[in-house]
Amino acid sequence: MTVIQLTCKSTCQPAIKTEPDIQDIGQIKTPAAREALHHPSTSAVQSTPENLSTCRHILYDRLKGFPLRSDQLKAVPTLFLSGQCLVWSILPRKGVQPRHQRNTMTWRPQYRSSKFRHVFGKAATKENCYDGVPITRSVHDNHFCAVNPRFIAVITECAGGGAFLVLSVHHTGKVDPHHPKVSGHRGNVLDIKWNPFNDFCIASCSEDSTVKVWDIPPHGMLKNLTLPWKELQGHSRRVGLIEWHPTANNVLFSTGYDYQVMIWNLDCPEAVIKNPVRTISHHTDVVLSMSFNTDGSRLATSCKDKKIRVLEPRTGNLLQEANCKNHKASKVLFLGNLKMLLSTGNSRWNHRQMALWDQEDLDVPLLQEDLDGSSGVLFPFYDPDTHMLYIAGKGDGNIRYYEISSEKPYMHFLTEYRSHTPQKGMGIMPKRGLDVSSCEVFRFYKLVTIKALIEPLSMIVPRRSESYQEDIYPMTAASAAAMSAEEWLSGMDKGPVLQSLKPGSRVPDSYPELSSGLGSKGLDNSLGTRRSQSRPGQLQLAYIQDQLGNKEGKEGKSKTSVSNGQDPTLCSPPKTENEVWGGFDLRLKFHKQQEEIRRLREMLNQRDVRIKQLELEINNVRNSQGSH
């Protein structure tokens, strides 16, 4: 009867075909044998020369069911007789290091060249903060703040409906508690977003299940604004999230507690839009975040059902879906052109965690990293120009930042900004609004609820030279749309229009439909791209009135075009179809509006006369009562 017994060699001896130092460890059961096979040393079977062939077959049968490491699979298995033991030796192939040697770290540190290794955060002084802002107390996990180079908008706490505050970026210091607000919603406002191609257009969504788009006056808020430019009615429950398309003009996405993602085309004459262009119904719970890739051809969403989805936004087709049991995602973000997704959430043990995914394969994450044990939501922000990732936690004052690469290990931790003031939400300034003279590469606006304060925080690359640093400011997204809503809906995809941040550089034109009618600058800065395409509106009416007054005062002067870069209020009224608005019979519209203005003035005069008559009658009645 043959006795098979597994033994283990000493770990310091190499597996060579010589007399090894074998330590007999007796009868070994299956778990111990499995561990012995995972050990870099060898296993043996006690035998005699007479039954060598029999023991060889028995040993193969015993080892057949045991899992082997990848380096063992690449190794050369050898059976040889050593004394009274038949030794199963795993000799690595040429060029394959043993596992216990591969994991050891060398004494020499690994340095990585980076221009952003020493980026630091610089908080604004008290004079440059916005003090006395009644920040909302809503527990919704949104940013509650939106910023562009002209205005900063923040959702405020108010009674009897929802409102948000719009301030000039330069209006720092103490904020007037009676400052005018945008207060047209009947429920609490949950999210606000500026139009990326129009600094005077902002969208808001609310618990009243509506989305409203507002026109902000060029000189700021002088009185409360209650009448929106567009009202979108389609959701059956409260709307919690909105997002503008990154390259197409006037395309807005909204999602709410009815689990629907709706696509809206704002280039329509109706003031109240009840039918979205498309409705996406792949989600089984509340959508927590939405993110577009660079050209807007992919939409990533994170949902309360713990799944991450990648959709084709135009058709609504589901392309990828991730259901990782070890990672509960709350926010998801496209990482520019790297074809990767980043999600933040919680691990199985309720630790705050971030995960990196390949957008073409969401089965297994490329990378998972636990951060801490706090409970606040992690807000990710990505700068595609510098490939820097910022992770800000809700309820704490820390901001971690990393540098992202397309090769392993993908993420390189840079440093962490620490603060004692916790943030409730964050707003970010577009790249075109940064201060390039101080080498500012990112700017946050922290909402500090406990102090009713909005604190700007600049991320700065330390440089001695005060000249323009082209290596840290590549071409970035401009405020011009790459295509119209109709072009995008017809199946076209375009990357963003790029511009240089170098002072004095020319701002690029929008897509041809606008640039041909408005010229290089035109009304893009004064009235906005959308105003030049849609209905005349109040601002266009004021514009035409100014033109009429200037025409009367400057009858003998030569006519100029809006495309020459002059102030629109100094131009003569348009005479031809394509002079300003392109394709509209402006002369007919001009005279109709003048007739409407004349009629309204007559009505106001009649009402003034009627008010004076009533006041006289009241005085007569009082005098008659006093005489009796």
C-alpha positions in Angstrom: 0.0 0.0 0.0 1.4 3.4 -1.1 1.4 6.2 1.5 1.1 9.7 -0.1 2.3 12.5 2.2 2.7 16.2 1.3 5.7 18.0 2.5 6.9 21.6 2.3 10.4 22.8 1.5 12.1 25.6 3.4 11.2 29.0 1.9 14.8 30.1 1.6 15.8 27.2 -0.6 15.5 27.5 -4.4 13.5 24.9 -6.3 16.3 23.2 -8.2 17.0 19.5 -9.2 19.3 18.8 -6.3 19.0 17.4 -2.9 16.5 19.9 -1.3 16.1 20.7 2.4 12.7 19.0 2.9 10.8 19.3 6.2 8.2 16.6 6.7 5.0 18.1 8.0 3.1 14.8 8.2 -0.4 14.1 6.9 -1.9 17.3 5.3 -5.5 17.7 4.6 -6.9 19.6 1.6 -6.9 23.2 3.0 -3.3 22.9 4.1 -2.4 21.3 0.8 -4.0 24.1 -1.0 -2.0 26.6 1.0 1.2 24.7 0.4 0.6 24.8 -3.3 0.2 28.6 -3.1 3.5 28.8 -1.3 6.6 29.6 -3.4 8.2 26.5 -2.1 7.6 23.0 -3.5 5.4 20.1 -2.5 6.5 16.4 -2.3 5.1 12.9 -2.2 6.9 10.3 -0.2 7.7 7.3 -2.4 10.3 4.7 -3.4 12.0 4.2 -6.7 9.8 1.1 -7.4 6.5 2.9 -7.4 7.7 6.2 -9.0 5.3 5.9 -12.0 2.3 5.1 -9.7 3.0 8.1 -7.4 3.4 10.4 -10.4 -0.1 9.7 -11.5 -1.5 9.9 -8.0 0.2 13.3 -7.5 -1.2 14.7 -10.7 -4.7 13.6 -9.6 -4.3 15.2 -6.2 -3.1 18.5 -7.7 -5.5 18.7 -10.5 -8.3 20.3 -8.5 -6.2 22.9 -6.7 -6.1 26.5 -8.0 -2.8 27.9 -9.1 -1.5 31.5 -9.3 -0.8 33.1 -12.6 2.9 32.8 -12.1 2.5 29.0 -11.3 0.5 28.6 -14.5 3.4 30.1 -16.4 5.9 27.9 -14.6 7.4 24.6 -15.7 6.1 21.7 -13.4 8.8 19.0 -12.8 8.6 15.6 -11.1 12.0 14.3 -9.9 13.2 11.9 -7.3 15.0 13.3 -4.3 16.0 10.8 -1.8 12.9 9.0 -0.7 10.6 11.8 -2.0 9.0 12.5 -5.3 9.2 16.3 -5.5 6.7 18.4 -7.4 8.8 21.4 -8.3 7.5 24.6 -9.9 10.4 26.3 -11.7 9.5 29.8 -13.1 10.0 30.4 -16.7 12.8 32.7 -17.9 11.9 36.3 -17.2 9.1 35.5 -14.7 10.0 36.6 -11.1 8.7 34.7 -8.1 5.8 36.4 -6.3 7.7 37.1 -3.1 10.3 39.0 -5.2 7.9 40.9 -7.3 6.0 42.5 -4.4 9.1 43.8 -2.7 9.8 47.6 -3.0 13.2 48.9 -3.9 14.9 51.5 -1.8 15.0 53.9 -4.6 11.9 56.2 -4.6 9.7 56.5 -7.8 9.4 60.1 -9.0 6.9 61.2 -11.5 7.2 64.4 -13.5 4.2 66.7 -13.2 3.5 70.4 -13.6 0.7 70.3 -11.0 2.5 68.5 -8.2 2.6 71.7 -6.0 -0.9 73.1 -6.7 -2.3 74.7 -3.6 -5.6 76.2 -2.5 -6.0 79.8 -1.6 -9.1 81.0 0.1 -10.4 84.5 -0.5 -10.3 87.1 2.2 -13.4 88.2 4.0 -13.7 91.3 1.8 -13.8 89.1 -1.3 -16.5 86.7 0.0 -20.2 87.0 -0.2 -21.5 87.5 3.3 -25.1 87.3 4.7 -26.5 84.9 2.1 -29.4 82.9 3.4 -28.3 79.5 2.0 -30.9 76.8 1.7 -31.3 74.2 4.4 -32.4 71.5 1.9 -31.0 68.1 2.4 -30.9 67.3 -1.3 -27.4 66.2 -2.5 -26.9 68.9 -5.1 -24.4 71.8 -5.5 -27.0 74.6 -4.8 -24.7 77.0 -6.5 -24.0 77.9 -10.2 -21.3 80.3 -11.4 -20.3 82.0 -14.7 -18.0 84.8 -15.5 -20.7 87.4 -14.9 -23.1 86.1 -12.1 -23.2 83.7 -9.2 -26.5 82.1 -8.3 -27.3 80.3 -5.1 -30.5 78.7 -3.8 -31.8 80.5 -0.7 -34.0 79.6 2.2 -37.4 81.3 1.9 -41.0 80.8 2.9 -44.0 80.4 0.5 -42.3 78.8 -2.5 -38.8 78.5 -3.9 -36.3 81.2 -4.8 -32.7 81.7 -5.7 -30.4 84.7 -5.5 -28.4 86.1 -8.5 -25.5 88.3 -7.7 -22.8 89.9 -9.8 -19.5 88.1 -9.4 -17.9 91.4 -8.4 -20.6 92.1 -5.8 -18.6 90.9 -2.8 -18.9 91.8 0.8 -22.2 92.1 2.8 -25.2 91.2 0.7 -28.4 93.2 1.2 -31.0 90.9 2.9 -33.7 92.5 0.7 -31.8 91.9 -2.5 -34.1 90.9 -5.4 -34.6 87.2 -6.0 -35.8 84.9 -8.8 -39.0 83.7 -7.1 -41.3 82.1 -9.7 -41.5 78.5 -8.3 -44.3 77.3 -6.0 -42.0 74.8 -4.3 -38.4 74.6 -3.1 -35.8 75.0 -5.8 -33.6 71.9 -5.9 -31.1 72.7 -8.7 -29.9 75.6 -10.9 -27.6 75.6 -13.9 -26.4 78.4 -16.2 -26.6 78.0 -19.9 -23.0 77.4 -21.0 -23.5 79.5 -24.2 -25.4 82.4 -22.6 -24.3 84.1 -19.4 -27.8 85.7 -18.9 -29.8 82.5 -19.1 -30.3 80.1 -16.2 -32.5 77.1 -15.6 -34.0 75.9 -12.4 -36.0 72.9 -11.2 -38.3 72.6 -8.2 -40.5 70.5 -6.0 -43.5 71.9 -8.0 -42.5 69.4 -10.8 -41.6 72.1 -13.3 -38.4 73.4 -14.9 -38.2 77.1 -15.7 -35.7 79.0 -17.8 -35.0 82.6 -16.8 -33.7 85.8 -18.5 -31.4 87.7 -16.2 -31.1 91.4 -17.0 -27.6 92.4 -18.3 -27.1 94.8 -15.4 -28.2 92.4 -12.7 -31.4 92.0 -10.6 -33.1 95.3 -9.9 -36.4 93.8 -8.8 -37.9 90.3 -8.1 -38.2 88.2 -11.2 -41.3 86.0 -11.3 -42.0 85.6 -15.0 -39.8 82.9 -16.7 -38.8 82.9 -20.4 -39.8 79.2 -20.7 -41.7 76.8 -18.5 -41.3 73.1 -19.0 -44.1 70.9 -17.8 -43.8 67.2 -18.2 -42.7 65.6 -15.0 -45.3 64.1 -12.7 -43.3 64.5 -9.5 -40.7 66.9 -8.2 -37.7 67.5 -10.5 -34.3 67.1 -8.7 -31.7 67.5 -11.4 -31.1 69.4 -14.6 -28.1 69.5 -17.1 -27.4 71.5 -20.3 -26.0 69.7 -23.3 -22.3 70.6 -23.6 -22.1 71.4 -27.3 -25.7 71.9 -28.7 -27.5 75.2 -28.1 -30.7 75.3 -26.1 -30.9 71.5 -25.3 -31.8 70.8 -21.7 -32.0 67.5 -19.8 -34.1 67.1 -16.6 -34.8 64.2 -14.3 -37.1 63.8 -11.3 -38.7 61.5 -8.8 -40.8 60.0 -11.5 -37.6 58.2 -12.6 -37.7 59.7 -16.1 -35.0 61.6 -18.0 -36.6 64.2 -20.3 -34.9 66.1 -23.2 -36.2 69.6 -24.0 -35.7 71.7 -27.1 -35.9 75.4 -26.1 -35.8 76.6 -29.7 -39.6 76.7 -30.1 -42.0 79.7 -29.9 -44.1 78.4 -27.1 -43.6 79.9 -23.6 -45.0 76.8 -21.9 -43.6 73.5 -23.3 -45.5 70.4 -22.2 -44.0 67.7 -24.5 -40.3 66.9 -24.3 -38.4 65.8 -27.4 -37.7 62.4 -25.8 -38.2 60.6 -22.6 -35.7 58.0 -21.3 -37.2 55.4 -19.0 -34.4 52.9 -18.2 -34.1 53.8 -14.5 -36.0 52.0 -11.7 -35.3 54.6 -9.0 -34.3 58.2 -8.5 -31.4 59.4 -10.7 -28.7 60.9 -8.5 -26.4 62.5 -11.1 -25.9 63.0 -14.8 -22.8 63.6 -16.8 -21.9 64.1 -20.5 -18.7 63.2 -22.3 -16.9 65.9 -24.2 -19.0 66.0 -27.4 -22.3 65.1 -25.7 -22.7 61.7 -27.5 -22.8 59.7 -24.2 -24.8 60.3 -21.0 -23.7 58.6 -17.8 -26.2 58.4 -14.9 -26.0 57.1 -11.3 -29.2 55.8 -9.8 -30.5 55.0 -6.3 -30.8 51.4 -7.4 -26.9 51.2 -7.2 -26.4 51.0 -10.9 -24.3 53.1 -13.3 -25.7 53.5 -16.8 -24.2 54.8 -20.0 -26.8 55.9 -22.5 -27.0 57.3 -26.0 -28.9 60.6 -25.1 -30.4 61.3 -28.5 -32.1 57.9 -28.9 -32.2 56.8 -25.3 -30.6 53.5 -26.0 -28.8 51.8 -23.0 -25.2 51.0 -24.0 -23.6 49.9 -20.7 -24.8 49.1 -17.2 -22.7 48.5 -14.1 -24.1 46.7 -11.0 -21.1 46.4 -8.6 -22.1 44.9 -5.2 -19.0 46.3 -3.6 -19.6 49.9 -4.7 -22.8 52.0 -4.2 -22.4 55.0 -6.5 -24.0 58.3 -5.7 -22.2 60.6 -8.3 -20.8 59.7 -11.7 -18.6 61.8 -13.9 -17.1 61.4 -17.4 -13.3 62.1 -17.4 -13.0 64.1 -20.6 -11.6 62.2 -23.6 -9.9 59.5 -21.5 -12.9 57.2 -22.1 -13.2 56.6 -18.4 -15.8 57.2 -15.8 -15.4 58.1 -12.2 -18.0 57.3 -9.5 -18.1 58.3 -5.9 -20.2 56.5 -3.3 -19.9 54.0 -0.5 -18.3 50.7 -0.1 -19.9 47.6 1.4 -18.6 48.6 4.8 -20.1 52.2 4.4 -16.7 53.8 3.8 -16.6 56.7 1.3 -15.2 55.3 -1.8 -14.4 56.2 -5.4 -14.1 53.9 -8.4 -12.7 54.2 -11.9 -14.4 52.5 -14.8 -13.8 51.9 -18.5 -16.8 53.4 -20.3 -16.8 50.5 -22.8 -16.8 47.8 -20.1 -18.6 48.4 -16.8 -18.4 44.8 -15.5 -15.4 45.4 -13.2 -13.9 48.7 -12.1 -10.4 49.6 -13.1 -9.6 51.0 -9.7 -11.3 51.2 -6.3 -10.1 53.3 -3.4 -11.6 53.9 0.1 -11.1 57.4 1.4 -12.6 57.7 4.9 -15.5 56.8 7.1 -17.5 60.0 6.9 -21.1 60.0 5.8 -21.3 63.1 3.5 -21.6 62.7 -0.2 -18.5 63.1 -2.3 -18.7 65.7 -5.1 -16.3 65.0 -8.0 -15.0 67.8 -10.3 -12.8 67.2 -13.3 -10.7 69.6 -15.3 -10.1 68.1 -18.8 -7.5 70.7 -19.6 -5.1 69.8 -16.7 -6.4 66.2 -16.2 -6.9 67.1 -12.5 -9.7 65.5 -10.4 -11.0 67.2 -7.3 -13.0 65.4 -4.7 -15.0 67.6 -2.2 -17.0 66.1 0.6 -20.3 67.5 1.7 -20.2 68.4 5.4 -16.4 68.6 5.6 -14.0 71.3 4.6 -11.4 69.0 2.8 -10.8 68.9 -0.9 -8.6 66.1 -2.3 -7.1 66.4 -5.7 -5.5 63.9 -8.1 -3.9 63.8 -11.5 -5.5 61.3 -13.9 -3.6 59.4 -16.6 -4.7 56.8 -19.2 -2.3 54.2 -17.9 -1.9 52.4 -14.7 -2.1 53.3 -11.9 -4.5 55.8 -13.4 -4.8 58.1 -10.4 -1.9 60.0 -8.7 -2.7 61.7 -5.4 -1.3 65.2 -5.3 -2.3 66.7 -2.0 -5.3 67.8 0.1 -6.8 71.2 0.9 -7.9 71.4 4.5 -10.3 73.8 6.1 -12.3 74.0 9.3 -15.4 75.4 7.7 -17.7 72.6 6.2 -19.2 73.1 2.8 -22.9 72.3 2.0 -22.5 72.8 -1.7 -20.0 73.9 -4.3 -20.0 76.0 -7.4 -17.3 76.1 -10.0 -16.2 78.9 -12.3 -15.8 78.0 -16.0 -12.3 78.1 -17.3 -12.9 81.3 -19.3 -13.6 83.1 -16.0 -10.3 82.3 -14.2 -7.4 84.7 -13.5 -4.6 83.5 -15.7 -2.3 86.2 -14.5 -2.1 84.5 -11.1 -1.8 80.9 -12.6 -5.3 80.0 -11.4 -6.3 76.6 -12.8 -9.6 76.0 -10.9 -12.0 78.0 -8.7 -14.5 76.8 -6.2 -17.3 78.7 -4.5 -17.9 77.1 -1.1 -21.3 77.4 0.5 -20.7 77.7 4.3 -24.1 77.5 5.9 -23.0 78.0 9.5 -21.6 81.4 8.5 -24.1 82.3 5.7 -21.0 82.8 3.6 -20.0 82.0 0.0 -16.2 81.6 0.0 -14.2 81.6 -3.3 -11.3 79.1 -3.3 -8.7 79.3 -6.0 -6.4 76.4 -7.0 -3.1 78.0 -8.1 0.0 76.6 -9.8 3.0 78.3 -8.2 5.0 80.1 -10.8 7.5 83.0 -10.4 6.8 84.6 -13.8 3.6 86.7 -14.1 3.4 86.2 -17.9 0.9 84.0 -19.6 1.7 80.3 -19.0 0.7 78.4 -22.1 1.8 75.0 -20.8 -0.9 75.0 -18.1 -3.6 76.8 -20.2 -4.3 74.7 -23.3 -7.3 75.5 -25.6 -10.4 75.2 -23.6 -14.2 75.2 -24.2 -15.6 78.5 -25.3 -19.0 80.2 -24.7 -20.0 79.4 -28.3 -22.2 76.5 -29.3 -20.9 74.0 -31.8 -24.3 73.3 -33.3 -28.0 74.1 -33.0 -30.6 72.0 -31.3 -32.1 70.9 -34.7 -28.6 69.7 -35.9 -28.1 67.7 -32.7 -31.6 66.1 -32.9 -31.0 65.2 -36.6 -28.0 63.0 -35.6 -25.0 65.3 -35.6 -22.2 65.2 -33.0 -19.6 67.9 -32.7 -16.9 68.6 -30.2 -16.9 71.9 -28.2 -15.7 75.1 -29.8 -12.3 75.9 -28.3 -10.7 79.2 -27.4 -7.4 80.4 -26.0 -7.3 82.0 -22.5 -4.4 84.2 -23.5 -5.4 87.9 -22.9 -6.4 89.6 -26.1 -7.2 86.4 -28.0 -10.3 86.4 -30.2 -13.5 84.7 -28.9 -14.6 82.1 -31.5 -17.9 82.3 -33.3 -20.9 80.1 -32.6 -22.2 77.6 -35.2 -22.7 79.0 -38.7 -26.4 79.8 -38.3 -25.6 82.4 -35.7 -22.1 83.6 -36.8 -23.3 84.4 -40.3 -26.0 86.7 -38.9 -24.3 88.2 -35.9 -20.6 88.5 -36.8 -17.7 87.8 -34.5 -19.1 89.5 -31.4 -22.5 90.9 -32.2 -25.1 90.4 -29.6 -23.6 87.3 -28.1 -22.3 89.3 -25.1 -25.1 91.8 -24.7 -28.3 89.8 -25.5 -26.9 86.3 -25.7 -27.0 83.7 -28.4 -30.4 82.4 -27.6 -32.1 85.8 -27.6 -30.9 86.4 -31.2 -32.6 83.3 -32.4 -35.9 83.2 -30.5 -38.9 85.5 -30.1 -38.2 89.2 -29.8 -39.0 89.4 -26.1 -38.7 92.2 -23.7 -35.0 92.9 -24.2 -35.3 92.8 -28.0 -38.2 95.3 -27.7 -36.1 97.6 -25.6 -33.3 97.1 -28.1 -35.5 98.2 -31.0 -36.8 101.2 -29.0 -33.3 102.3 -28.4 -32.6 102.0 -32.1 -35.6 104.1 -32.9 -34.5 106.8 -30.5 -31.0 106.8 -32.0 -32.4 106.9 -35.5 -34.5 110.1 -34.7 -31.4 111.7 -33.1 -29.0 110.7 -35.8 -31.0 110.9 -39.0 -28.3 112.3 -41.1 -25.5 109.9 -40.1 -24.5 106.8 -42.1 -25.8 103.4 -41.1 -23.6 100.8 -39.4 -23.9 97.1 -38.9 -24.0 95.2 -35.7 -21.2 93.0 -36.8 -18.7 95.8 -36.7 -18.3 95.4 -33.0 -20.0 98.6 -31.9 -22.6 98.9 -29.1 -26.0 97.7 -30.4 -27.7 100.7 -28.9 -25.7 103.0 -31.2 -26.8 101.2 -34.4 -29.6 102.1 -36.7 -32.7 99.9 -36.9 -32.3 96.9 -39.2 -33.5 97.4 -42.8 -32.9 94.0 -44.4 -33.8 90.5 -43.6 -30.3 89.2 -42.9 -28.8 92.3 -41.4 -29.1 91.2 -37.7 -31.7 88.5 -37.1 -31.3 86.5 -40.3 -34.4 85.2 -42.0 -37.0 87.4 -40.3 -38.9 90.3 -41.8 -37.8 92.7 -39.2 -39.4 95.8 -40.7 -42.8 94.2 -40.3 -42.1 93.1 -36.8 -40.6 96.5 -35.9 -43.8 98.4 -36.9 -46.0 95.9 -35.2 -44.1 96.3 -31.9 -44.3 100.1 -32.2 -48.0 99.9 -32.7 -48.3 97.6 -29.6 -46.2 100.1 -27.6 -48.4 103.0 -28.7 -51.6 101.0 -27.7 -50.1 100.1 -24.3 -49.2 103.8 -23.6 -52.8 104.8 -24.5 -54.2 102.3 -22.1 -51.8 103.5 -19.3 -52.9 107.1 -19.9 -56.6 106.1 -19.8 -56.0 104.2 -16.5 -54.2 107.2 -15.0 -57.2 109.4 -15.9 -59.6 106.9 -14.5 -57.6 106.7 -11.2 -57.7 110.5 -10.8 -61.4 110.5 -11.4 -62.0 107.9 -8.7 -59.7 109.8 -6.3 -61.9 112.9 -6.8 -65.1 111.0 -6.3 -63.7 109.5 -3.0 -62.7 113.0 -1.8 -66.2 114.3 -2.7 -67.8 111.5 -0.7 -65.6 112.2 2.3 -66.3 115.9 2.2 -70.0 115.3 2.0 -69.9 112.9 5.0 -67.9 115.4 7.0 -70.4 118.2 6.3 -73.2 116.2 7.7 
